[in-house]
Amino acid sequence: MTHGLLLLSLIRHYNRTMKAFLYLFISLFFLSCSEQAEKNSVQTKTKAMTRYTILALGDSLTEGLGVANKDNYPSQLQKLLPDDVKVINAGLSGETSAGLLNRLNWVLQQKPDLTILTIGANDAMRGIPVDFTQKNIDEIITRIKASHSKVILSGMQIYNNLGQKYVQDFKNIYPQLAEKHQIPLIPFFLEHIAGQVKYNQDDGLHPNALGYQIIVEKNILPAVKQIINSKNP
């Protein structure tokens, strides 16, 4: 009789334990579903809020080497645009035209509506032949356009230490390609700040926060606004 009561007690205890476990499992399941639904809702809302995506593509001048993230040009440009326009910083310090060409398919997965292309400075600093650089940038523009993104090309200029012919040929790359591809050109990315100490870092090559502010307001923003405000952006 004692053994029977013990068995009955164990069975009841087991049933209570299973019910508690089942209740806990169901609660956790629905909590997980609720959290996932909320996450999906936020992602959908964020995606819906982004009407237009701009890809800032280039080297350290785009990445913002030496300044805080909030002070690089893509971040400063973002602050001056409507909330439904998203700016993505795809700059990489030390990038050459050949390096950018190699990673282009990866960055274009962002599916930009507009790409601001600023590349070539590191090619010139390394004395890479102008025709090689021009060929790479030509291919980069072609592939960006093929991805259904519009392109703004930022021109670059260099000092005369590589010889007058190289300097001039390099400078000519950008208007020639802009004309070939019928795309907007910012004649010189560093216009208004180049060579001015108060707008540049100690290396004399990279803009400081104030320098980037001027670049955005005077060089980049007008070109960007003209495209995103057009009838067919």
ZADO-1210 file (C-alpha; in nm, 4 decimals, padded with zeros to 6 digits):
<atoms>
<atom x="00.0000" y="00.0000" z="00.0000" code="MET" pos="1"/>
<atom x="00.2864" y="00.2336" z="00.0847" code="THR" pos="2"/>
<atom x="00.4549" y="00.1593" z="-00.2473" code="HIS" pos="3"/>
<atom x="00.1314" y="00.2413" z="-00.4316" code="GLY" pos="4"/>
<atom x="00.0963" y="00.5786" z="-00.2622" code="LEU" pos="5"/>
<atom x="00.4595" y="00.6591" z="-00.3394" code="LEU" pos="6"/>
<atom x="00.4075" y="00.5700" z="-00.7047" code="LEU" pos="7"/>
<atom x="00.0934" y="00.7829" z="-00.7216" code="LEU" pos="8"/>
<atom x="00.2789" y="01.0735" z="-00.5639" code="SER" pos="9"/>
<atom x="00.5635" y="01.0419" z="-00.8170" code="LEU" pos="10"/>
<atom x="00.3168" y="01.0369" z="-01.1056" code="ILE" pos="11"/>
<atom x="00.1436" y="01.3524" z="-00.9792" code="ARG" pos="12"/>
<atom x="00.4784" y="01.5245" z="-00.9314" code="HIS" pos="13"/>
<atom x="00.5829" y="01.4233" z="-01.2829" code="TYR" pos="14"/>
<atom x="00.2602" y="01.5595" z="-01.4311" code="ASN" pos="15"/>
<atom x="00.3035" y="01.8921" z="-01.2513" code="ARG" pos="16"/>
<atom x="00.6633" y="01.9153" z="-01.3715" code="THR" pos="17"/>
<atom x="00.5667" y="01.8404" z="-01.7325" code="MET" pos="18"/>
<atom x="00.2858" y="02.0972" z="-01.7198" code="LYS" pos="19"/>
<atom x="00.5261" y="02.3596" z="-01.5894" code="ALA" pos="20"/>
<atom x="00.7821" y="02.2703" z="-01.8549" code="PHE" pos="21"/>
<atom x="00.5185" y="02.2819" z="-02.1270" code="LEU" pos="22"/>
<atom x="00.3955" y="02.6203" z="-02.0055" code="TYR" pos="23"/>
<atom x="00.7512" y="02.7554" z="-02.0034" code="LEU" pos="24"/>
<atom x="00.8178" y="02.6221" z="-02.3532" code="PHE" pos="25"/>
<atom x="00.5001" y="02.7780" z="-02.4934" code="ILE" pos="26"/>
<atom x="00.5770" y="03.1113" z="-02.3245" code="SER" pos="27"/>
<atom x="00.9303" y="03.1208" z="-02.4635" code="LEU" pos="28"/>
<atom x="00.8057" y="03.0232" z="-02.8087" code="PHE" pos="29"/>
<atom x="00.5540" y="03.3056" z="-02.8268" code="PHE" pos="30"/>
<atom x="00.8042" y="03.5526" z="-02.6793" code="LEU" pos="31"/>
<atom x="01.0550" y="03.4571" z="-02.9485" code="SER" pos="32"/>
<atom x="00.7898" y="03.4960" z="-03.2199" code="CYS" pos="33"/>
<atom x="00.6928" y="03.8344" z="-03.0808" code="SER" pos="34"/>
<atom x="01.0542" y="03.9574" z="-03.0736" code="GLU" pos="35"/>
<atom x="01.1161" y="03.8357" z="-03.4294" code="GLN" pos="36"/>
<atom x="00.7968" y="04.0017" z="-03.5526" code="ALA" pos="37"/>
<atom x="00.9021" y="04.3274" z="-03.3870" code="GLU" pos="38"/>
<atom x="01.2486" y="04.3007" z="-03.5426" code="LYS" pos="39"/>
<atom x="01.1016" y="04.2355" z="-03.8877" code="ASN" pos="40"/>
<atom x="00.8659" y="04.5286" z="-03.8409" code="SER" pos="41"/>
<atom x="01.1553" y="04.7631" z="-03.7566" code="VAL" pos="42"/>
<atom x="01.3577" y="04.6381" z="-04.0541" code="GLN" pos="43"/>
<atom x="01.0608" y="04.6794" z="-04.2870" code="THR" pos="44"/>
<atom x="00.9921" y="05.0273" z="-04.1525" code="LYS" pos="45"/>
<atom x="01.3577" y="05.1280" z="-04.1930" code="THR" pos="46"/>
<atom x="01.3652" y="04.9929" z="-04.5459" code="LYS" pos="47"/>
<atom x="01.0421" y="05.1692" z="-04.6318" code="ALA" pos="48"/>
<atom x="01.1755" y="05.4962" z="-04.4914" code="MET" pos="49"/>
<atom x="01.4792" y="05.4863" z="-04.7242" code="THR" pos="50"/>
<atom x="01.3637" y="05.6277" z="-05.0548" code="ARG" pos="51"/>
<atom x="01.7061" y="05.6887" z="-05.2035" code="TYR" pos="52"/>
<atom x="02.0508" y="05.5390" z="-05.1395" code="THR" pos="53"/>
<atom x="02.3777" y="05.7200" z="-05.2085" code="ILE" pos="54"/>
<atom x="02.7053" y="05.5268" z="-05.2147" code="LEU" pos="55"/>
<atom x="03.0155" y="05.7327" z="-05.1341" code="ALA" pos="56"/>
<atom x="03.2870" y="05.5313" z="-05.3057" code="LEU" pos="57"/>
<atom x="03.6602" y="05.5946" z="-05.2963" code="GLY" pos="58"/>
<atom x="03.9761" y="05.6016" z="-05.0892" code="ASP" pos="59"/>
<atom x="04.0834" y="05.7741" z="-04.7647" code="SER" pos="60"/>
<atom x="03.9331" y="06.1046" z="-04.8800" code="LEU" pos="61"/>
<atom x="03.5956" y="05.9312" z="-04.8707" code="THR" pos="62"/>
<atom x="03.6559" y="05.7126" z="-04.5664" code="GLU" pos="63"/>
<atom x="03.7655" y="06.0173" z="-04.3662" code="GLY" pos="64"/>
<atom x="04.1124" y="05.9151" z="-04.2506" code="LEU" pos="65"/>
<atom x="04.2138" y="06.1111" z="-03.9416" code="GLY" pos="66"/>
<atom x="03.8727" y="06.2555" z="-03.8510" code="VAL" pos="67"/>
<atom x="03.5862" y="06.1288" z="-03.6363" code="ALA" pos="68"/>
<atom x="03.3179" y="05.9280" z="-03.8148" code="ASN" pos="69"/>
<atom x="03.0700" y="06.2118" z="-03.7729" code="LYS" pos="70"/>
<atom x="03.3065" y="06.4495" z="-03.9555" code="ASP" pos="71"/>
<atom x="03.3879" y="06.2566" z="-04.2721" code="ASN" pos="72"/>
<atom x="03.2162" y="06.3788" z="-04.5855" code="TYR" pos="73"/>
<atom x="02.9520" y="06.1027" z="-04.6170" code="PRO" pos="74"/>
<atom x="02.8378" y="06.1693" z="-04.2583" code="SER" pos="75"/>
<atom x="02.8290" y="06.5444" z="-04.3105" code="GLN" pos="76"/>
<atom x="02.6416" y="06.4981" z="-04.6383" code="LEU" pos="77"/>
<atom x="02.3877" y="06.2751" z="-04.4622" code="GLN" pos="78"/>
<atom x="02.3016" y="06.5545" z="-04.2176" code="LYS" pos="79"/>
<atom x="02.2123" y="06.7912" z="-04.5018" code="LEU" pos="80"/>
<atom x="01.9807" y="06.5539" z="-04.6877" code="LEU" pos="81"/>
<atom x="01.6194" y="06.4467" z="-04.6189" code="PRO" pos="82"/>
<atom x="01.5602" y="06.1614" z="-04.3731" code="ASP" pos="83"/>
<atom x="01.4565" y="05.9230" z="-04.6499" code="ASP" pos="84"/>
<atom x="01.7945" y="05.9561" z="-04.8239" code="VAL" pos="85"/>
<atom x="02.0632" y="05.7202" z="-04.6934" code="LYS" pos="86"/>
<atom x="02.4378" y="05.7811" z="-04.7478" code="VAL" pos="87"/>
<atom x="02.6707" y="05.4798" z="-04.7233" code="ILE" pos="88"/>
<atom x="03.0439" y="05.5322" z="-04.6686" code="ASN" pos="89"/>
<atom x="03.2337" y="05.2834" z="-04.8874" code="ALA" pos="90"/>
<atom x="03.5703" y="05.4563" z="-04.8727" code="GLY" pos="91"/>
<atom x="03.8866" y="05.2564" z="-04.8056" code="LEU" pos="92"/>
<atom x="04.2167" y="05.4168" z="-04.7115" code="SER" pos="93"/>
<atom x="04.4993" y="05.3430" z="-04.9534" code="GLY" pos="94"/>
<atom x="04.2609" y="05.2326" z="-05.2272" code="GLU" pos="95"/>
<atom x="04.3808" y="05.2539" z="-05.5878" code="THR" pos="96"/>
<atom x="04.1670" y="05.2379" z="-05.8993" code="SER" pos="97"/>
<atom x="04.2711" y="04.8736" z="-05.9469" code="ALA" pos="98"/>
<atom x="04.1818" y="04.7861" z="-05.5876" code="GLY" pos="99"/>
<atom x="03.8429" y="04.9507" z="-05.6173" code="LEU" pos="100"/>
<atom x="03.7740" y="04.7655" z="-05.9381" code="LEU" pos="101"/>
<atom x="03.8409" y="04.4379" z="-05.7579" code="ASN" pos="102"/>
<atom x="03.5935" y="04.5083" z="-05.4767" code="ARG" pos="103"/>
<atom x="03.3324" y="04.6810" z="-05.6883" code="LEU" pos="104"/>
<atom x="03.0878" y="04.3896" z="-05.7131" code="ASN" pos="105"/>
<atom x="03.0831" y="04.3607" z="-05.3347" code="TRP" pos="106"/>
<atom x="03.0070" y="04.7281" z="-05.2652" code="VAL" pos="107"/>
<atom x="02.7430" y="04.7431" z="-05.5372" code="LEU" pos="108"/>
<atom x="02.5400" y="04.4900" z="-05.3383" code="GLN" pos="109"/>
<atom x="02.4187" y="04.8007" z="-05.1537" code="GLN" pos="110"/>
<atom x="02.2148" y="04.8740" z="-05.4695" code="LYS" pos="111"/>
<atom x="02.2748" y="05.2504" z="-05.4698" code="PRO" pos="112"/>
<atom x="02.0586" y="05.4898" z="-05.6649" code="ASP" pos="113"/>
<atom x="02.3517" y="05.7293" z="-05.6887" code="LEU" pos="114"/>
<atom x="02.7266" y="05.6718" z="-05.6537" code="THR" pos="115"/>
<atom x="02.9766" y="05.9484" z="-05.5808" code="ILE" pos="116"/>
<atom x="03.3076" y="05.8211" z="-05.7185" code="LEU" pos="117"/>
<atom x="03.6306" y="05.9725" z="-05.5827" code="THR" pos="118"/>
<atom x="03.9323" y="05.7659" z="-05.6832" code="ILE" pos="119"/>
<atom x="04.2771" y="05.8037" z="-05.8390" code="GLY" pos="120"/>
<atom x="04.4793" y="06.0038" z="-05.5861" code="ALA" pos="121"/>
<atom x="04.6735" y="05.6992" z="-05.4680" code="ASN" pos="122"/>
<atom x="04.7450" y="05.5989" z="-05.8276" code="ASP" pos="123"/>
<atom x="04.9107" y="05.9361" z="-05.8843" code="ALA" pos="124"/>
<atom x="05.1060" y="05.9233" z="-05.5586" code="MET" pos="125"/>
<atom x="05.2499" y="05.5902" z="-05.6716" code="ARG" pos="126"/>
<atom x="05.3260" y="05.7170" z="-06.0210" code="GLY" pos="127"/>
<atom x="05.0995" y="05.4602" z="-06.1861" code="ILE" pos="128"/>
<atom x="05.0716" y="05.5222" z="-06.5630" code="PRO" pos="129"/>
<atom x="04.7845" y="05.7564" z="-06.6441" code="VAL" pos="130"/>
<atom x="04.6383" y="05.5346" z="-06.9159" code="ASP" pos="131"/>
<atom x="04.6166" y="05.2426" z="-06.6698" code="PHE" pos="132"/>
<atom x="04.4341" y="05.4574" z="-06.4131" code="THR" pos="133"/>
<atom x="04.2006" y="05.5972" z="-06.6768" code="GLN" pos="134"/>
<atom x="04.1168" y="05.2502" z="-06.8045" code="LYS" pos="135"/>
<atom x="04.0301" y="05.1327" z="-06.4520" code="ASN" pos="136"/>
<atom x="03.8099" y="05.4319" z="-06.3730" code="ILE" pos="137"/>
<atom x="03.6404" y="05.3940" z="-06.7100" code="ASP" pos="138"/>
<atom x="03.5550" y="05.0324" z="-06.6262" code="GLU" pos="139"/>
<atom x="03.4390" y="05.1284" z="-06.2758" code="ILE" pos="140"/>
<atom x="03.1963" y="05.3859" z="-06.4152" code="ILE" pos="141"/>
<atom x="03.0702" y="05.1417" z="-06.6775" code="THR" pos="142"/>
<atom x="02.9945" y="04.8780" z="-06.4168" code="ARG" pos="143"/>
<atom x="02.8300" y="05.1213" z="-06.1766" code="ILE" pos="144"/>
<atom x="02.6005" y="05.2446" z="-06.4516" code="LYS" pos="145"/>
<atom x="02.5233" y="04.8850" z="-06.5497" code="ALA" pos="146"/>
<atom x="02.4001" y="04.8309" z="-06.1926" code="SER" pos="147"/>
<atom x="02.1386" y="05.1048" z="-06.2562" code="HIS" pos="148"/>
<atom x="02.3090" y="05.3612" z="-06.0346" code="SER" pos="149"/>
<atom x="02.3708" y="05.7163" z="-06.1464" code="LYS" pos="150"/>
<atom x="02.7270" y="05.8430" z="-06.1068" code="VAL" pos="151"/>
<atom x="02.8886" y="06.1685" z="-05.9983" code="ILE" pos="152"/>
<atom x="03.2607" y="06.1720" z="-06.0746" code="LEU" pos="153"/>
<atom x="03.4943" y="06.3700" z="-05.8480" code="SER" pos="154"/>
<atom x="03.8044" y="06.4979" z="-06.0223" code="GLY" pos="155"/>
<atom x="04.1489" y="06.4905" z="-05.8667" code="MET" pos="156"/>
<atom x="04.4643" y="06.6957" z="-05.9206" code="GLN" pos="157"/>
<atom x="04.8212" y="06.6410" z="-05.8038" code="ILE" pos="158"/>
<atom x="05.1350" y="06.8420" z="-05.7373" code="TYR" pos="159"/>
<atom x="05.3973" y="06.8991" z="-06.0052" code="ASN" pos="160"/>
<atom x="05.6595" y="06.6662" z="-05.8593" code="ASN" pos="161"/>
<atom x="05.5842" y="06.3982" z="-06.1203" code="LEU" pos="162"/>
<atom x="05.6403" y="06.6282" z="-06.4144" code="GLY" pos="163"/>
<atom x="05.4103" y="06.8667" z="-06.5963" code="GLN" pos="164"/>
<atom x="05.2963" y="06.6138" z="-06.8584" code="LYS" pos="165"/>
<atom x="05.1947" y="06.3538" z="-06.6017" code="TYR" pos="166"/>
<atom x="05.0156" y="06.6170" z="-06.3928" code="VAL" pos="167"/>
<atom x="04.8173" y="06.7478" z="-06.6875" code="GLN" pos="168"/>
<atom x="04.7367" y="06.4044" z="-06.8300" code="ASP" pos="169"/>
<atom x="04.6161" y="06.2909" z="-06.4886" code="PHE" pos="170"/>
<atom x="04.3967" y="06.5983" z="-06.4465" code="LYS" pos="171"/>
<atom x="04.2434" y="06.5361" z="-06.7904" code="ASN" pos="172"/>
<atom x="04.1250" y="06.1860" z="-06.6946" code="ILE" pos="173"/>
<atom x="03.8171" y="06.3159" z="-06.5194" code="TYR" pos="174"/>
<atom x="03.6621" y="06.5585" z="-06.7706" code="PRO" pos="175"/>
<atom x="03.7330" y="06.3092" z="-07.0487" code="GLN" pos="176"/>
<atom x="03.5513" y="06.0275" z="-06.8689" code="LEU" pos="177"/>
<atom x="03.2671" y="06.2542" z="-06.7566" code="ALA" pos="178"/>
<atom x="03.2122" y="06.3551" z="-07.1186" code="GLU" pos="179"/>
<atom x="03.2382" y="05.9979" z="-07.2449" code="LYS" pos="180"/>
<atom x="02.9829" y="05.8658" z="-06.9968" code="HIS" pos="181"/>
<atom x="02.7678" y="06.1798" z="-06.9888" code="GLN" pos="182"/>
<atom x="02.7818" y="06.2066" z="-06.6099" code="ILE" pos="183"/>
<atom x="02.8146" y="06.5061" z="-06.3743" code="PRO" pos="184"/>
<atom x="03.1673" y="06.6095" z="-06.2811" code="LEU" pos="185"/>
<atom x="03.2977" y="06.7784" z="-05.9681" code="ILE" pos="186"/>
<atom x="03.6091" y="06.9266" z="-06.1322" code="PRO" pos="187"/>
<atom x="03.8266" y="06.9005" z="-05.8200" code="PHE" pos="188"/>
<atom x="03.7194" y="06.7232" z="-05.5021" code="PHE" pos="189"/>
<atom x="03.9477" y="06.9406" z="-05.2863" code="LEU" pos="190"/>
<atom x="03.8474" y="07.2712" z="-05.4457" code="GLU" pos="191"/>
<atom x="03.8356" y="07.5614" z="-05.1941" code="HIS" pos="192"/>
<atom x="04.0553" y="07.3835" z="-04.9358" code="ILE" pos="193"/>
<atom x="04.3623" y="07.2436" z="-05.1148" code="ALA" pos="194"/>
<atom x="04.6850" y="07.3918" z="-04.9800" code="GLY" pos="195"/>
<atom x="04.5107" y="07.5823" z="-04.7003" code="GLN" pos="196"/>
<atom x="04.6464" y="07.4864" z="-04.3593" code="VAL" pos="197"/>
<atom x="04.3321" y="07.5639" z="-04.1591" code="LYS" pos="198"/>
<atom x="04.1244" y="07.3206" z="-04.3652" code="TYR" pos="199"/>
<atom x="04.3666" y="07.0278" z="-04.3667" code="ASN" pos="200"/>
<atom x="04.5317" y="06.7871" z="-04.1281" code="GLN" pos="201"/>
<atom x="04.9030" y="06.8019" z="-04.0502" code="ASP" pos="202"/>
<atom x="04.9911" y="06.5827" z="-04.3490" code="ASP" pos="203"/>
<atom x="04.8617" y="06.8532" z="-04.5826" code="GLY" pos="204"/>
<atom x="04.6760" y="06.5900" z="-04.7841" code="LEU" pos="205"/>
<atom x="04.3634" y="06.5001" z="-04.5905" code="HIS" pos="206"/>
<atom x="04.0895" y="06.7482" z="-04.4948" code="PRO" pos="207"/>
<atom x="04.0006" y="06.8123" z="-04.1345" code="ASN" pos="208"/>
<atom x="03.6396" y="06.8369" z="-04.0145" code="ALA" pos="209"/>
<atom x="03.6038" y="07.1968" z="-04.1319" code="LEU" pos="210"/>
<atom x="03.7608" y="07.1101" z="-04.4646" code="GLY" pos="211"/>
<atom x="03.5102" y="06.8320" z="-04.5204" code="TYR" pos="212"/>
<atom x="03.2284" y="07.0674" z="-04.4310" code="GLN" pos="213"/>
<atom x="03.3364" y="07.3058" z="-04.7077" code="ILE" pos="214"/>
<atom x="03.3817" y="07.0208" z="-04.9559" code="ILE" pos="215"/>
<atom x="03.0302" y="06.8968" z="-04.8873" code="VAL" pos="216"/>
<atom x="02.8594" y="07.2342" z="-04.8932" code="GLU" pos="217"/>
<atom x="03.0380" y="07.3790" z="-05.1964" code="LYS" pos="218"/>
<atom x="03.1407" y="07.0807" z="-05.4087" code="ASN" pos="219"/>
<atom x="02.9295" y="06.7749" z="-05.3368" code="ILE" pos="220"/>
<atom x="02.5891" y="06.8864" z="-05.2139" code="LEU" pos="221"/>
<atom x="02.5000" y="07.1007" z="-05.5188" code="PRO" pos="222"/>
<atom x="02.5724" y="06.8097" z="-05.7547" code="ALA" pos="223"/>
<atom x="02.3798" y="06.5628" z="-05.5390" code="VAL" pos="224"/>
<atom x="02.0766" y="06.7894" z="-05.5010" code="LYS" pos="225"/>
<atom x="02.0585" y="06.8446" z="-05.8733" code="GLN" pos="226"/>
<atom x="02.0198" y="06.4710" z="-05.9276" code="ILE" pos="227"/>
<atom x="01.7895" y="06.3705" z="-05.6425" code="ILE" pos="228"/>
<atom x="01.5621" y="06.6673" z="-05.7037" code="ASN" pos="229"/>
<atom x="01.5334" y="06.6007" z="-06.0761" code="SER" pos="230"/>
<atom x="01.2161" y="06.4552" z="-06.2248" code="LYS" pos="231"/>
<atom x="01.3850" y="06.1189" z="-06.2863" code="ASN" pos="232"/>
<atom x="01.6430" y="06.0754" z="-06.0079" code="PRO" pos="233"/>
</atoms>
